[in-house]
Amino acid sequence: MVEPEVKILSLSILSPGRPDIVLPIPEDGNPKGLWFTLKEGSCYSLRFSFQVHNNIVSGFKYTNTVWKTGVKVDSTKEMLGTFGPQQEPYTYEMPEETNPSGFFARGSYTARSTVNSVK
C-alpha cells in the first residue's frame, strides 16, 4: 500500500477589514526569521491550502504550540478530517481567534505548527 502524501501549499491569515496575508510554505517546510506581524487584540483565522496524493489521509490534524521568551503560552489541536487524493487543492479554515492584548501580551512570539495524520 502506498503511503498518502500531503503537501501544504500555503497558510493564509484572515482578519476582518484587512487584506489576507498569504504565506507560501518553503520547500523544506521551515520558514526563517520574522514571518508575519499581527496587531494586539485583533481577530483572525487561519486557512490552509493543501494537496493529497497517492491515498486517503485519515485523521488529518493540526497542532500549534506558541512560546513567548521560551515559555509555552498556548497549545491548539484541531482535527481537520479525512481527505482523498485529488488534483485540486483542499482548503480548510480554522475557527476565528483573538490575539492577546495588554502590556504583558506585547512582544515577540514563536510558534511551531504541524499537520499529520493517524497512522
N, C-alpha and C positions, 0 to 999 in steps of 0.2 A: 504494500500500500504506500502511495506517495504522500509525504507529509504536506499539509497545506502551507502555502507561502502567503504571508500578508505583508504588503508594502504600504507604509504610511506615506502619503503623498504630501500632505500639508496639515498644518494646525492653524485655525483661524480664531482670533479673539473678537467677539462681537460685543459691542457696547452701544446701547441706545443713543441715538443722536450723533454718533461718530462713525467715520468710515471703518470698515472691517480691517483688522490687521491680519494679513495672511503671511504666515511664517513657513517658508519651504523647509523641508526636512533635509539636512545634509546627507550625503551618501552613507557616511559612517554612522549616522543617527545621533551624533553628538555635537550640538551647536556649541560654539565657544564664545566667551565674553558676554556682554550685556545684550540680551536678545530682544527685550521689549520693556516698556515702562507703562504702568497703569496708575492713574490718579487715585489717591486715597479716597475711600468711601464710594467709589464708582461701582456700578453694576456691570457684570459681564457674563458671558457664557463662552464655552469652547466648542468649536466644531472641527471634527476630524474628517479628512478625506483619505480613503484607503482603498486598495485593490486586493482581492483574494484570488489566488491562483492554485491550481492543482487539485484541491479537495475542499470539503466543507470544514469551516472553522467553527467549533462549538465552544460555548462558554467564553467567548471573547470578552476580556475585561480590561479596564483602565485603572491604573493606580497612580496617585500623585502624592508625593511627600514634599513638604515645604519646611525649610530651615531659615532661621534668622540668627546670625552670628554663631552658627554651629549648634543651635538648639532647635530641636524639632518642634514646630508650632502648629502643624496641620497635616492630616493624612486623609486622603479621599480614595474610596474604591467604588467603582461603578461597573455593573455588568452591562455590556453593550449588546450581547445577544449571540445568535448563530448566523453565519453568513456563508453562502455558497459561492463558488468561483463564477466570475463574470467579467466581461470586458470593461464595462462602465464602472467607474469608481463609486463606492458607497460613501455616504456622508452620515455622520452621527453628531447630534448636538446635545451637549451636556446641559443639565438644568442651570438656571441663572444663579450666580453667586454675587456677593458684595465684598469688595476689598475692605480690609480693616482700616480704621481711621483713628486719628488722635495722635498725640505726641509719642506714645510708646509704640505705636504701629509703624511710624515712619522709618525709612531706611531701606537697605537692600535685602532682598530675599534670594535664596537659592532653592530651586525645585528640581526634583527628579521624577519624570513621568515615564511609565512603562505601559505597554499593552501586551497581553499574552492570552493564550487560550488554555483550556483544560486539556491535559494530555490523556 
